[in-house]
């Protein structure tokens, strides 16, 4: 392992936006259950680091890479390109996105609660207001549930016949916030102070696929 540093959610999103943090073609889809989400939220509320984000320094010819949330591989026709590849952390990033969407929607539906700025959540952490297509979204981390996630971000209706862990876990956050089992203002403040431990591997020493299999 090369080094580890502490970062925050906004900085992680900026890396995604700049395409400096990519997803390997062997990353799994969203599989976390509600219990695992609860553990993550407990870490957020206690202002503890939410575990590690495991990153490998690599180039795009080592293995197939794609932009997070898109199925197309990165174009390597221009030669080798040094990138950071996300090996472990997609589940945490997706869960935080679901929490942010639920918190944003609560703020929109409860304008009397002025402790939360839904526009700040939207514009800083969920959407690029003036962009179109995939460029509109800051976090699209799950290919299989991609359309569902977009509909949640855009507050569009979703068919009741669709079964998805993404929907189940989002509904859990919505219910917990509405019942004040999770206090909206406390979550909002805690996310702003969230710390993420970024562990960087050295490609000359660490094998990406082996690291992923051990996680």
C-alpha positions in Angstrom: 0.0 0.0 0.0 1.2 3.4 -0.9 -0.5 5.8 1.5 -3.8 6.8 3.0 -5.4 10.2 3.4 -8.6 11.7 4.6 -11.0 13.4 2.2 -14.6 14.5 2.2 -17.7 13.7 0.1 -17.4 16.9 -2.0 -13.8 16.2 -2.9 -14.7 12.6 -3.9 -17.4 14.0 -6.2 -15.0 16.4 -7.8 -12.7 13.5 -8.6 -15.6 11.7 -10.2 -16.6 14.8 -12.2 -13.0 15.2 -13.5 -13.0 11.5 -14.5 -9.9 11.1 -12.2 -11.8 8.4 -10.3 -13.0 5.5 -12.5 -14.7 2.2 -12.0 -13.0 -1.1 -13.0 -15.0 -3.4 -15.3 -15.1 -6.0 -12.5 -16.9 -3.8 -9.9 -20.1 -5.3 -8.5 -23.5 -3.7 -8.5 -25.3 -2.3 -5.4 -25.7 -5.1 -2.9 -25.9 -3.5 0.6 -28.9 -4.3 2.8 -30.6 -2.0 5.3 -28.4 -3.2 8.2 -25.3 -2.2 6.4 -26.8 1.2 5.6 -27.6 1.7 9.3 -24.0 1.1 10.2 -22.9 3.6 7.7 -25.4 6.2 9.0 -24.3 5.6 12.6 -20.7 6.4 11.5 -21.9 9.6 9.8 -23.9 10.7 12.8 -21.0 10.1 15.2 -18.7 12.0 12.8 -16.4 9.1 12.5 -14.7 8.1 9.2 -17.0 5.9 7.2 -14.5 3.2 6.5 -12.0 3.2 3.7 -12.3 4.0 0.0 -9.8 1.7 -1.6 -8.2 3.2 -4.7 -5.6 1.8 -7.1 -3.2 4.0 -9.1 -3.3 2.5 -12.6 -3.5 3.3 -16.3 -6.4 2.6 -18.5 -4.5 -0.1 -20.4 -4.1 -2.3 -17.2 -7.8 -3.3 -17.5 -11.1 -2.0 -18.7 -12.3 1.1 -16.8 -15.5 3.1 -17.1 -16.8 6.4 -15.8 -18.9 5.8 -12.7 -22.5 5.2 -13.6 -21.9 4.6 -17.4 -21.5 1.3 -19.2 -19.0 2.6 -21.9 -15.3 2.0 -21.2 -12.9 4.9 -21.2 -11.4 5.7 -24.6 -7.7 4.8 -24.5 -6.9 5.5 -28.1 -4.8 8.4 -27.1 -2.4 6.1 -25.2 -1.8 5.3 -21.6 -3.7 7.4 -19.1 -2.9 7.5 -15.4 -6.1 7.2 -13.3 -7.4 6.3 -9.9 -9.5 3.2 -9.9 -12.2 2.7 -7.3 -11.8 -0.9 -5.9 -13.9 -0.6 -2.8 -16.2 2.2 -1.8 -19.0 2.1 -4.4 -21.5 0.7 -1.8 -20.8 3.6 0.6 -21.0 6.2 -2.2 -24.3 4.8 -3.4 -25.7 4.7 0.1 -24.7 8.3 0.8 -26.4 9.3 -2.5 -29.7 7.6 -1.4 -29.4 9.4 2.0 -28.8 12.7 0.3 -31.8 12.2 -2.0 -34.1 11.4 0.9 -32.8 14.4 2.9 -33.3 16.7 -0.1 -36.8 15.5 -0.7 -37.7 16.0 3.0 -36.5 19.6 2.8 -38.5 20.2 -0.4 -41.7 18.7 1.2 -41.1 20.5 4.5 -40.3 24.2 3.7 -41.0 25.1 7.3 -37.8 23.3 8.3 -35.2 26.0 7.4 -32.3 24.0 8.9 -31.7 22.2 5.5 -30.9 23.9 2.2 -32.2 21.5 -0.5 -30.8 23.6 -3.3 -27.3 23.2 -1.8 -27.7 19.4 -1.7 -29.0 19.4 -5.3 -26.4 21.7 -6.8 -23.3 20.6 -4.8 -23.8 16.9 -4.3 -26.4 15.5 -6.8 -26.8 17.5 -10.0 -25.1 19.9 -12.4 -28.0 22.2 -13.0 -27.1 23.4 -16.5 -25.8 20.1 -18.0 -27.7 17.5 -19.9 -27.6 13.7 -20.2 -25.1 11.8 -18.0 -23.2 15.1 -17.4 -26.2 16.3 -15.3 -25.5 13.9 -12.5 -22.6 14.0 -10.1 -23.0 10.5 -8.7 -24.2 7.6 -10.9 -22.6 4.6 -9.3 -24.8 1.7 -10.2 -25.2 0.6 -13.8 -28.0 -1.9 -13.2 -30.1 0.6 -11.2 -29.0 3.6 -13.2 -32.4 4.6 -14.5 -34.0 4.2 -11.0 -31.3 6.4 -9.4 -31.9 9.1 -12.1 -35.6 9.0 -11.4 -35.0 9.4 -7.7 -32.7 12.3 -8.2 -35.2 14.0 -10.6 -38.2 13.2 -8.3 -40.0 11.3 -11.1 -42.5 8.5 -10.4 -41.3 4.9 -10.4 -43.6 2.0 -11.2 -44.7 0.0 -8.1 -44.0 -3.2 -10.1 -40.2 -2.5 -10.1 -38.3 -4.5 -7.5 -34.9 -3.0 -6.6 -32.6 -3.0 -3.5 -32.0 0.6 -4.4 -35.7 1.5 -4.0 -36.0 -0.5 -0.8 -33.0 1.2 0.8 -34.1 4.6 -0.3 -37.6 4.0 1.1 -36.0 3.1 4.4 -34.2 6.4 4.6 -37.4 8.3 3.6 -39.4 6.6 6.4 -36.7 7.1 9.0 -36.3 10.8 8.3 -40.1 11.4 8.1 -40.5 9.6 11.5 -37.6 11.6 12.9 -35.8 8.4 13.7 -33.0 10.1 11.8 -33.1 13.8 12.6 -32.8 15.8 9.4 -30.8 18.7 10.7 -28.3 16.4 12.5 -27.8 14.3 9.3 -27.3 17.5 7.2 -24.7 18.8 9.6 -22.9 15.5 9.9 -22.6 14.9 6.1 -21.0 18.3 5.9 -18.3 17.2 8.3 -18.0 13.7 6.9 -14.5 12.2 6.6 -13.6 9.5 4.1 -10.3 7.5 4.5 -8.8 7.2 1.0 -6.3 4.3 0.8 -4.2 4.3 -2.3 -2.5 1.1 -3.6 0.6 1.0 -5.7 0.0 -0.9 -9.0 3.7 -2.1 -9.0 3.0 -4.0 -5.7 -0.8 -4.5 -5.4 -2.9 -6.5 -7.8 -6.3 -4.8 -8.4 -8.3 -8.0 -8.9 -6.8 -9.8 -5.9 -7.6 -6.8 -3.7 -11.2 -6.7 -4.9 -11.6 -10.4 -4.2 -10.4 -10.0 -0.7 -12.9 -7.2 0.1 
